[in-house]
Each structure stands twice: as C-alpha cells, then as structure tokens.
Amino acid sequence: MKSVVTKENRQALRWLVENRPEDLRELMEGESRYTLPHSIGISKASREESRAWIMAIYHVRYAAQFGLAQQRVIAGTYVHSSRPAEFEQWLELGAPGISAEELANYLNEVPMQNNDE
C-alpha cells in the first residue's frame, strides 16, 4: 500500500482527528465508503506498524467520543486518555491502514473547511 504521509497528508490527518474523528475512524477501520475494494488495511503491516495503528485508533476513538479539549476524561469508573504522541508515531510510520488514494478520494468529495467543528 502506498504511504499516505506527505506533509499535506499529515496535516489533513491531524485536521481530521480534530474536526472529523468519526470519518477518520471509518477510514482507518475500513468502514468508510471511501475504502477501496482492494484495500489491505492493516493486515500486511509490521508489528511496529500494527501497534502504532492500534494506539492511533484509540486516540481517534477518544477524539470522536470526547473531543480533544482534555487529555483525560473520567467517566464513572473508567479513565479515558487521548494518545497524541502515539497518533504522531502512526503518522511518522506512514499512516499504515489508509492508502493515499482513499484519503484523496475522501478529501476530494468532503474537503477540509475552516468552519467544520
């Protein structure tokens, strides 16, 4: 799978986790309508890439549920934490699990906008 991480794609993925984390989660988990039929997702990743993807998806799920205003949320007996450093590591490894084509297809149809929340 071709790496997603150009400088622009890193910025786009950071923007997505802040503004549209549920869309990013769907892309990462292969549940998006932009996921390509031939996508291998994370199945052929190295151990390091797989671990980075797992930690990044925790961060994305946290952002979808709680937003990123707080790094930790206590809900009942559960402590939920964001994982920004691990998300950055995933980006540094090339954002395994998302192809450049999938991200481009998504952004072409649903472009980033400054007023998204």
C-alpha positions in Angstrom: 0.0 0.0 0.0 1.3 3.4 -0.9 2.1 5.6 2.1 -0.3 8.4 2.9 2.2 10.6 4.7 3.2 13.6 2.7 3.4 16.9 4.5 0.0 17.8 3.2 -1.5 14.4 4.2 -0.1 14.6 7.7 -1.8 18.0 8.1 -5.0 16.5 6.6 -5.0 13.6 9.1 -4.3 15.9 12.0 -7.1 18.1 10.9 -9.5 15.1 10.5 -8.7 13.8 14.1 -9.5 17.3 15.4 -12.6 18.1 13.2 -14.0 14.8 11.8 -12.7 12.0 14.0 -15.5 9.6 13.2 -14.8 9.9 9.5 -11.1 9.2 10.2 -12.0 6.2 12.3 -14.1 4.8 9.5 -11.2 5.3 7.1 -8.7 3.6 9.5 -11.0 0.7 10.2 -12.0 0.1 6.6 -15.7 1.0 7.2 -15.7 4.2 5.0 -17.4 4.4 1.7 -14.0 5.6 0.5 -12.3 2.4 1.5 -11.2 0.7 -1.8 -12.3 -2.9 -2.5 -8.7 -3.9 -2.9 -7.6 -2.2 0.3 -5.4 -4.4 2.5 -5.9 -2.1 5.5 -3.6 -3.0 8.3 -3.4 -6.8 7.6 0.0 -6.7 6.0 1.6 -4.3 8.4 4.7 -5.0 10.5 4.4 -5.5 14.2 5.5 -1.9 14.8 3.0 -0.5 12.3 0.2 -2.6 13.8 1.0 -1.4 17.3 1.1 2.2 16.1 -2.2 1.8 14.3 -3.9 0.3 17.4 -2.7 3.2 19.6 -3.7 5.8 16.9 -7.2 4.3 16.6 -7.5 4.6 20.4 -6.7 8.3 20.0 -9.2 8.7 17.2 -11.9 6.9 19.1 -11.2 9.1 22.1 -11.5 12.2 19.9 -14.8 11.0 18.4 -16.3 10.4 21.9 -14.8 13.2 24.0 -13.1 15.7 21.7 -9.6 16.8 22.2 -10.0 19.7 24.6 -9.0 17.4 27.5 -6.3 14.7 27.5 -8.1 12.6 30.1 -11.8 12.1 30.9 -13.1 10.1 33.9 -16.5 8.6 33.3 -17.8 6.5 36.2 -15.0 4.0 37.0 -13.3 4.4 33.6 -10.4 6.7 32.8 -10.2 7.5 29.1 -7.0 9.1 27.7 -6.0 10.6 24.4 -2.9 9.4 22.7 -1.5 12.3 20.7 2.1 11.1 20.8 1.1 7.6 19.5 -1.0 9.2 16.8 2.1 11.2 15.7 4.1 8.0 15.7 1.5 6.4 13.4 1.9 9.4 11.1 5.7 9.0 11.1 5.4 5.4 10.1 3.3 6.4 7.1 -0.2 6.1 8.5 -0.5 2.4 7.8 -4.1 1.3 7.2 -5.0 4.2 5.0 -3.9 4.4 1.4 -3.1 7.7 -0.3 -5.9 7.1 -2.8 -8.5 6.5 -0.1 -7.6 9.7 1.7 -7.5 11.7 -1.6 -11.0 10.3 -2.6 -12.4 11.3 0.8 -10.9 14.8 0.7 -12.0 15.4 -3.0 -15.6 14.7 -2.0 -15.5 16.1 1.5 -12.9 18.8 1.5 -11.4 20.3 4.7 -13.1 23.6 5.7 -12.1 26.1 8.4 -15.6 26.2 9.8 -16.0 22.5 10.4 -16.5 21.5 14.1 
